[in-house]
Amino acid sequence: MAELSGRVVLVTGGARGIGAEVALQASRAGATVAVGYRTSTRAAQAVVERIRLSGGVAESFAGDVADADAVHALVGSVERRLGPVDALVNAAATMLTGDFLETAEAEWERIIREDLYSVVFTCRAVLPGMIGRGSGAIVNIVSRLAFVGAADAAPYAAAKAAVVSLTRSLATAYGPNGVRVNAVAPGTTNTDMGRAVIESAQGRDRAGRIPIRRFVEPAEVAAAAVFLLSDRSTGLAGQTLHVNGGELMV
C-alpha cells in the first residue's frame, strides 16, 4: 500500500520516539523521508539506515527547529536534496516538569519556543510551496495534556494547547489552497520521554484504569499521523485524533 508514493515527507524530531516511528511508517507507505533532528546524529542515521535497508529512500537533516533561520535552511536543504516537501510532521518537542510558581521565566520562554514556535517556523517554511502546488498535508503531534492540563508541566501543556489552536487556524486559512492541517494527541506513550511515568507506581495505577489497560505504543501514534498524511483522510481538516487508549474521550 504505497499511499505516499512519490511524496517527500519531512519529520521533525525524527531521530527518536514517535518521530522515528512516523519516519519508518511513512517510508513503508512509499514516501521519501527527511529525518529532521537537532543533536541526535547517530539516532537519526540509524533511522535512515533502517529505511534504506528496507528499500526506502531517506536522508537525515540537522537543524534547530526553535530557530527560524535554521528551519528555513533545513527545509531548503531538504528541497535541494530530495525535492519539494509534500508533507510535514512536527514531532519535535521538549518536556519540562516542575512547580508552576517555581518555573523561571526563561524556562517558560524556552518551552514555548521549542514546542510552539518550532511548529510556527516549520509551517511558515513549507506552506508557500504547498500553496503554490495546490496540495500538502501537515500533522502536528500535540498531547493529551493540551486538553486536560498538567499540574507539574504547565509550560508544555500550554504550548501544546496553542499548537491545537494553530492547527485549526492553519486548516481554516489554507484548506482552500489544498493544504490539510491536522493534529494527533497521544496519551502517555512508551518512549524515552514517557517511560519513567509508565514504570512508576502512579503509572501502573493509571494503566489499570485505561480502557485498553495499557499505555499506547509509538507505532500506534505514528499510524494515526501517517493516516492523516494519506489520501484516505482527505475529508479531515483542523482535527485532532486522540490516541490514548481511551484514557481521554472527547
Buried (B, 14 or more C-beta within 10 A) or exposed (E): EEBBEEBBBBBBBBBBBBBBBBBBBBBBBBBBBBBBBBEBEEBBBBBBEBBEEEEBBBBBBBBBBBBBEBBBBBBEBBBEEBEBBBBBBBBBBBBBBEEEEEBEEEEBEBBBBBBBBBBBBBBEBBBEBBBEEEBBBBBBBBBBBBBEEBEEBBBBBBBBBBBBEBBBEBBEEBEEBEBBBBBBBBBBBBBEBBBEBBEEEEBEEBBEEBEEEEBBBBBBBBBBBBBBBBEEBEEBBBBBBBBBBEBBEE
